[in-house]
Amino acid sequence: MKAFVAAPQTREKLPAVIVVQEWWGLTDHIKDIARRYAAEGYVAIAPDLYSRLGHALTTDAGEAGKLMNTLKQEDGLADLNATVAYLNQFQRSTQRRLA
């Protein structure tokens, strides 16, 4: 699974936040939100929930709806759980502070 990670330049343990994409996919806007969290002192990760669908991106509402309907709930939850597991192993995030 692909994901975008943004974090401050520090060696200290930081709280983490998962930024969930909109139905458009892992867009530059979502990446910017992750960067803004990083600027405030968080490790921010935005998983690409469309990884199983070829990392799809769209600006068309009809296509976005089709992508959301194609994404299986169990796959999305598995990817979010994998994101949490990654953060638990990530050396710069603290397991106790995850949002």
N, C-alpha and C positions, 0 to 999 in steps of 0.2 A: 504494500500500500504506500502511496505517495502522501507526503504531508509537508506543510510549510512550517518551519520552526524559526522563531525570533526570540532572542534573549539579550539582555544587557551584557556588556563586556566586563564580567567579574567572575571570580572563582568561588564566591560565596553561594550557599544554597539559597534558592529563591522559591517563592510560591509559584504555582503553575496554573494556567488557565487554558481550557480547550475552547477554541473558536470554531463554532459549527457553521459550515457554509450555508448559504441560501440555495434555493433550487437552481440557480444559474451554474453552480459548480464552484470550484476553488478559484475564484476570480482575484484580480488585483485588489479589489476593494476589501475582500476578506484578508488578504495578505497584509494590507495596510492596517486593518484593525489589529492584527497580531503584532505588527511593528509598534503600534501605539501602546499596547499592553506592555511590550518589552521596554519601551521608553519610560514606563511607570514602575519598572522593577520586577516584572514577571517573566517567567519562561512561558511563551505563548506558542501553542501548536494548533494548526488548522489541518485536520486530516482531510484528504480528498475522498469523500464518500462515494465518488463516481470512479474510483480506481478500477473497480471490477467492470466498469462500463467504458473503459478506454480513456479515462481522465477527461471526460466530456466537459465542455464549456459551451454556453450559449447565451445569447441576449434575446432570444425569441421565447415568449411566454408559452407558446404551444409546445415547443420542443422541451422546454424546462419541465412542463407538466408531464410529458412523456418520460423524461429521465427520472423524475420523482416516482412515477408509477412503476417504472422498471426496477428501481432499487428495492430489493427485498428487505423487509424490516429486519429480519435476522442477520442479514449481511451488514446493514448499517450499524446495528448494535454490536456485532462482532468487531467491526472496524473501530468503533468508539471504545470498546473494551481493550482492544489492542493498543489504542492510543494511551489509555490510562496505564497499561502495563509498560509501555515504552517510557512514559514519564516516571514511573516508579523505578526504572533502571537508569534513567538519565542522571548523570552525575551532578548536574547543576540545579536540579529541582528537588524540593523537599516533599516527601510523600504525605505529610500531614496537612499541606496547604494546597489543595487542588480545587479549582472551580470549573 
